[in-house]
């Protein structure tokens, strides 16, 4: 994944911001003053250090030995809670999962009161989607997948399966309708309908004339 794509993904996190507390490197991304990601953009040694729980950190180090290691620059007592990922040929989807986990780990390190303050969204705007925002559909479709309590999240590639992809493939047909919920420049949720006909139909199909409805809200803003 390109440096600019990683930076954009980190900055797209709610109330995340870029900071340079140690000079030009690393490029740090913070939430409420706490770092969740540190990027080292050297072309010869391209890597990122991410916050993690001890269990998740150990899991990733076992799955990607030598590629995911303990935070190399951290004091020994902190190393179980940071992973450094060497990014050459590292799977993009796995990297995004690890950034998500890093952000969530920092968010949940705050008290419930502070978490509520961070996740407060004022002046929410409901609007139609713009064609240039169609690439967002895949992420919202993934977030809309129902997961029972305690179930592990499926791989992001699951939305490419035909029974799910039918909800977003070639979106923009005359009968398609898509609304976004936006606050402070961040897209927090989406709702959309389409009429599905043909061999592959949606899970709630009634007939060839009744739209199917889907709704997706980013995890931190549910309930």
DAHUVEN-V234377 format. One record per pair of residues at least 24 apart in sequence whose C-alpha atoms are under 6 Angstrom apart, sorted by sequence separation. I is the first residue (numbers start at 1). GAP is how many residues later the second one is. D is the distance in whole Angstrom. If there is no record, write none. Layout:
<<I	GAP	D> <I	GAP	D>>
This chain:
<<191	24	4> <190	25	6> <54	26	5> <190	26	5> <54	27	5> <189	27	6> <53	28	5> <189	28	4> <52	29	5> <189	29	6> <51	30	6> <52	30	5> <188	30	6> <51	31	5> <50	32	5> <50	33	5> <49	34	5> <49	35	4> <48	36	6> <48	37	5> <47	38	5> <47	39	4> <47	40	5> <46	41	6> <129	49	6> <52	50	5> <128	50	6> <129	50	6> <51	51	5> <128	51	5> <50	52	6> <127	52	5> <127	53	5> <126	54	6> <126	55	5> <125	56	6> <125	57	5> <124	58	6> <124	59	5> <36	66	5> <36	67	6> <144	72	5> <140	76	6> <1	91	6>>
